[in-house]
C-alpha cells in the first residue's frame, strides 16, 4: 500500500485547486445554468405575482393579461402567471431600460408562440445575463489565490441565484434589471481595470451596462452622476487620445441620461411619491403633525391626511382632489423633504432604523409564487433554493448599527487597498468598489426620501443587492488575505 506523505497530500490538494480555479468561470456558468433551469423552467412554475406594477410595462410594450375576465383576487397578489396576451403598443408610456428587454423578449416570444407571450422567454434572457455578470466578476477578480476565486464563485451562486432574487426573472417587475446590471457593471469595470490594454468595445459595454442600471428605475437615476464621474477615471487607463475621448463622451452621455431619466418621470408618478414621502413618511407616527406641516410650509388642514397613503380609499381629502394641487403638490418637493430631514436628524435616524428593520428581506412575501393551476394556497411562495434569503431574513441583524458597521468595514478595506498600491488600475478598481458601496447607502436612503414607508421592503431591493455584494466582497477579501499569508509561509 502506498503511503502518502504530508507533502504529497499538500501537492495534490494544490494541484486540484489549480485545475479547479483555472476553469472556475466555466464551472460557475454550468452550475448557475443548472440552478436556473431547476428554479425557473422545471415544474412547478415559479414567478412573482403582480401587485399592479405590471400595467406600466404591459401598456408600453404591447402586452396584456392572458385572461381578460380574470377575477381581481386571481390576477393580483395571489398567483403568478406564465402567459400574457399580445396587445397594441404604447397604450401608456413608462420610461425605463426595462422596456427594451421586455420588447426584445416579446419579439423573440412571438417567433415561438404567436398567440401568447411566455414570460419564461424573458426569464431566459435574465438568466443568461446573470450568468454573464457572474462570469465577468470572477474573471475580473482573479488573483494568485486560487481559493479566493473558488470561494467567490460559490458565494455568487449561493447568494444571487437564490429564489428570492431569481423568481423575479419570471415576472414583469423591473427588479432583475437593477440586480443584473449592477453585477454586470461591477464585472465589466473590474475587467477593464485588470486588462493591461483594455479594448474600446469593453469600455462601451461597461457604459451600456451603467445606462441600463441607471435607467431601470427612476430612483436609480441619480446614481448615474457618480458613474459619470468614475468614467473620467477610466479614461486614464489608456494614454491614447481616442480612448480618452471615447471615455469622456460616454461619461457625458451617462450624465445626460441620468438627468433625462429623472426629468422624464411622469408628473403623476412624482406626485404619488411626494404624497407617500410626506403623509406616509414624515407625518407617519409624527409626534407633532401640525408642527411638521408648518415647517414644510403646508396648510394645517392637511393634517387629516397624516398616516395615509396615496392608494388608500376613504381619506378626508382625495389624493387627486383639485385643491391638493395648490395646497400640496405645488408647494412641496423632494428638496423640501431633504431639508426637513437634515434639520431634524433624529427623525431621519428613526426612519433609517425602520428601513433597516425591513431591509433584510430580498423578496416580497405578500406576492405568491405559483400559478393558480398548481392548486397551492393563494399567496403561497416557493422556498426551493432559498437558504440565503431565509437565513438573511431570520438571522442577519436587521438593525441600523449592523448595516452601518458592515459598510464601514467595507469602506475601510477599500481605502486600505487604494492606499497600498499607487498603480492606476488598482486604484480605479478600488474606486469602483467605493462607488458601489456609496450607491448602496444611497439606495438605503432614497426610499425614505422618495416614497416614505410605503412598501419599503420592496423599494429596498437595490440596497439588498448591494448589501449582499458588500458581504461577498468582505468575505473574499478575508479569504485572499489568509491565502496570501499561507502562500508566503509555504
N, C-alpha and C positions, 0 to 999 in steps of 0.2 A: 504494500500500500504506500502510495506516495505521500510524503509528509510535506505540507505547505508551510514554509516559514513565514513569519510576520511580514518580512519584506516583500515576499511574493504575493501575499494577500493584498498588501497595500498597492503593489504594482498593478495587480488585476483590477482592483477597485478603481484606480486612476484610469486604467485603460477603458473600463466600462463607462466611466463618467465622460472620458474624452470622446468615445464613439457616440454616446447619447447626446452630448451637448453640440457635437458637430452637425447633428440633424434635428436639433430641438425645434426649429421653426416648422419643419415638415411634420414632426411628431405632434406638435401643437395643433396644426391645421387638421390632421387626421382625427385626433382626439376631439377637437372642437366640433368638427363636422358630425362626428358620431353623436355627440351630446345634443346638438341642434336637431338632428334628424329624429332622435328619440323624443325630444321635448315637443317639437313643433309639427312633425309630419306623421307621427305614429298615432294610432288610436289610444285613448280618446283625444279629439281635437282640443287644444288649449289656446286660448286667446285672452282678451280682456274685454269685458262688457262696455258698451257705450254709456257715457254719462251725459250725453248731449253734445259733446265736443266734436263728434264725427261730422255733424252737419256742415261745419265750416269747410272742411276738406271735400266732402261729397259735393256740395254746391259748386265749388270751384272747379273740381276735376271730373265732373260728369258721372257721378255715381249716385246711387240711391239705395234705400233699404231693399233687401231681397224680397220681403213680404210686405206689400204696401199697407195691408189692413191688419198688420200685426198689433196685438194689444200692447199698451204702454208698458205694462209690467214685464212683458217678454222682450221688448225692444231695448229697454234701458235698465242698467244696473245689474240685472239678474243673470243674463246669459250672453255669451259671446256668439259671434256669427262668422261662418265661413264665407257665405256667398252674399254678394251685393249686385244689384241690377245696374245696367248701363243707362245713363240719362244724358241730358244736354249739359254742355259745359257752361260755366260762369253764370249759374243761377244766383250767385253771390260771388264775392271775391275775398279771399283770405291770403294776405301776402306772407309767404313762408317758403323756405327752401324745401320744406317737406312736400309741397305740392309737385315739385319737379320729380321726386322719387315716386310719388303716387301716380303721376301722369305716365312715367315710364312703365311702371308695373301694370297700369291699365292697358297700355299699348301691347305689352307682352301678353297680358292675360287674354286679350281679345283674339290673339293668334291661336291659343289653345282652347278657348271656350268663348264663342261669340255671343252667347246668350246670358251668361252670368260671370261676374268677376269673382275669382277665387282669391281671398285675402292671403293665402299661402304663397302666391306669386310675390307679393310684397315682402312676406316673411323670408322668402328665399334670398331676395336682394339684400335685406338687412343682415341675414346670416353670413352671406359672402363678404359683405363689408366689415362685419365684426371679425371674421377670420383674418381679413387683410390687415385690419388695425392691430390685432394681436401679433401678427407676423412682423409688422414693421417695428412695433415696440421691442420685441425680442431681438430682432436684427440690429436695431439702433442702440441697444443696451449691452451688447456683448462685450465681455472683458476677458481678462486672463482667468477669472474664476468661472470654471465650467458649472460648478454647483449653483452659482448665482443665477445663471441662465435657466437652469432646470427649475429652481425654486420660483423664479419669475413666471415661467410658463405655467407651472402648476397653480400658482395663485391667480393668474388671469383666468384660467379655466374654472377654478373653484368659485371665484367672485363674480366675474362679469358674464358667465354663461348660466348663472343661477336663474331659475324660472321667474324670480321676481323682476329681473331685467328682460329676459328673452320672451316672456309671454306677451310683452308689448309689441313684439315683431308681427304677430298675427292680429293686428288692430290698426285703426286709423289714427291713433294717438301720435303726437309728434315726439314723444319721449325718446324713441330709438334714434332719432336724428341727433339729438343732443348727446346721447351716450356714445354712439359710433364715431361721430366726427370730433368729439373731444379726444377719444382714444386715438383716432387716426391722425389728428393734428399733432398729438404728442409723439406718435411713432415716426411720422414723416419729419417732424422737427428734429428728433434725435438722429435720424439717418442723415439729414443734411449736415448736422454738426459733426457727425462721425466720419463721413467720407472726406478724403483729402481734397478732392476736386469735384464737388457735387455738381450735378447737371442742372441746367435751366428747367428741364422737364420736371424734375423732382421739386424744384422751387415753386413752379406753377401749381403742381398738385398740392403742395403744402398750403398755399394760399386759397386754392379752391376748397380744401377741407375747412379752412378757417371761415370762409364765406358761408359754407353750409352750416357750420356751427353757429355763427352769428345770426344767420337768417332763419334758424329753426324755430325760434320763438321771439316775440317782442322783448321779453325780459332778458334775452341774451344779447340784444342789440348793443348795449353799452360796452360789452367786453371786446368788441371789435377795435375800440380805441387802443386798448392795451396791446393787442396783437399787431396793430398797425405800427405802433412804436417798436415792438420787438422785431418787426420786419426790417427796420433800419439797422438793427444789429446783425441780422442775417445777411445784409448787404455787404458786411465786412468779411464774409467767409471766403470771398474771392476778390482779387485785386483788379480784374479787368473791368473796363467801363460798361461793357454790355451786361454783365451780371449785376452790377450795382444799379444801373439804370432800370433794369427789369425789377429788381427788388424794391426800388423806390416807387415805381409805378404801381406795383401790386400792393404795397403798403398804402398808397393813396387811395386805390380802389377799395381796399378793406375799410379805410376810414369813411369814405363816402357811402359805402354800402351799409355801414353801421348807422350812420346818420339817417340814410334813406329808410332803413327798416323801422327806426323809431318814429320818424315823421309820417310815414305812410300808414301807421296803425290807425284803424278806423276810429272816428270820434266816439262812437258808441262804446267801443272797446275801452277807450281811455276813461270814459265816464263811469263805466262799470267798475274799473279798477280804483278810481278815485272814491267812489261810494264805499266800496269794500274797505279801502285803506282807512277812511275816516270813521264810518259808523260801525264797522265790524273790526276795526283796528284800534285807532286812538281812543275812540269813545267806548269800546267794548270793556265792560267792567271798570270804567273810569270812576275814580273817587269824586270827581267834580266835573260832570258833563258840561254844565253851563259855563264854567270857568275855562274849560278846554275850547269850547266853541268861540268864546271871546278872544282867546289867544290866537285862534286860527282865522279870526276876522269873519266869523259866520254868525248869522242871526240866531238868537236864543230859542226861537220856536222850533228849530230843527232838533232840539234835544229829544223829541218824541221818537226820533229815528235811531237813537243810540242802541247798540246791540242787535241791529237788524242787518240783513244782507240784501244785496240787490235783487235777488231772485225770490225773496220772501213775499208771500201774499199777505193781504190784510194789514199793511202798515198804515199808520195815521196819515202819512203823506205818500202818495205813489212815487216810486223811484223815478219814473219818467214824466211826472206831472210838469206842466209848463212852468209853474212857479219855481221848480227846482233849478231851472237853467240860471235865472237871475240870482236866486238865493244861495245856490251851491256851486254848480258846475262852472259858472263864470268867475267865481271868487276863489276857487281852490286850485292848487297844482301840486305836483309831486315835490316841487321845491319848497312849498309851504309845509308839507308833511316832514320833509327832511329837516327844515329849520326848527320845527316843533320838537322833534326827537333830539336834535343836537343841543337844544336849550333845556331839555328835560331828560338827561341821560339815564336817570333811574327808570323812567318809563320805557326807554329803549331797551335797557338791560332786562326788564321784566318781559318784554315781548321776545327778546332773544332767548330767554330761558324757556318760554313757551315753545318757540321754534325748535330748540334743542330736544324738548320732550317729544316732539313729533318728527324729529329729523333722522331717526334710525330705522324708519320703515321704508323699504325700497318700493313696495307695491301698495296699491290702494286695496285694502282688504274688503271694502264695500262693493267692489266690482267683481262679478262672477267670472269664472274661467271657462266654463263648459257650455257647449250648445245645449239647448233645451232637449233635443232628441236623445241626449245621453241619459236622461232620467235622473239627473242629480237634483238636489235641493236648490231652489232659487238662491243665487249668490254664492254657491259653493265654489271654492277655489282649489287649484291643484297645488300639491305640496311635493310633487316629483322634482328631484334635484333642487331642493330649497334649503340645503344645510346652511349656506351663508346667510340668506335673508332671514331665516328663522333664528339663527344664532345672534345675528346683529340686533334683531328686534327684542329678543329676550335677555341677552347677556351683555351687550355693549352698553356702557353707561349713557343714558340719554340726558346728560347734564351739560350745561354750558361750560363748566370748568373743564370737562373732559374734551369737548370739541376744541376749546382754545388751547389746551395742553398739547393735543395731537398736532395741531397746526403750528404751534410754537416749536415743537421738536423738529417738525418737517422743515420749517424755515431756517432754523439753526443749522441743520445738516446741509441745506442748500448753500447757505452763506459760507460755511466752513469749506465746502467743496470749491466754491467760487474763489476763495482766498488761497487755497492750497496751490493752485496752478494758474499761471498767467496767460496760457495759450488761449487764443480767441475761441477755438472750437469748444473747449471745455467750459469756458465761461458762458458762451451763448447757450449751451445745453443747460447749465445751471439757471440761467435767466429764464429759460423756457419753463423749468420746474417751478421757479418762483412765481411766474405769471399764472401758471395753472393753479397754484395754491391761492393766490390773490383772487382768482376767478371763483374758487370755491367759497371764500369768505364773502365775496360779492353775492354769490348765489344763495348764501345763507341769509343775507340782509335784504335782498331785493324783494322777496315775497312779503316781508313785513312792511316795507316802504311802498310796495306797489299793489298789494292785494289784501292787506290786513291778515286776519286769521281764517279767512275763507279757504277751505280745502287745502290747508297749509302743508299737510304731508305730501300731497301730490305736487305742489308747487316747489317743494324742496328736492325734486328729483335730481336736478343738476348738482346740487350740493351733495347728495348721496353718492353720485358717480365720482365726484372729485374727492370726497372724504375717503371712499374705498380705494381710489387710486393713490391717495396720500399714504394710507396704511400699507399698501403694497410696496410703495417706494421706500418707506421706512424699513420694512422687514427685509427687503432685498439689499438695502444698503448695509444693514447689520450683518447679513449673511456674507456680503462681499468683504466687510472688514475682518470678520472671523476667518474667512478663507484666505485672505491676504496674509494674515499673521501665521496661519498654518503653513502656507507655501514658503514664507520666508524662513521658517524654522526647519523645514524639511530639506 
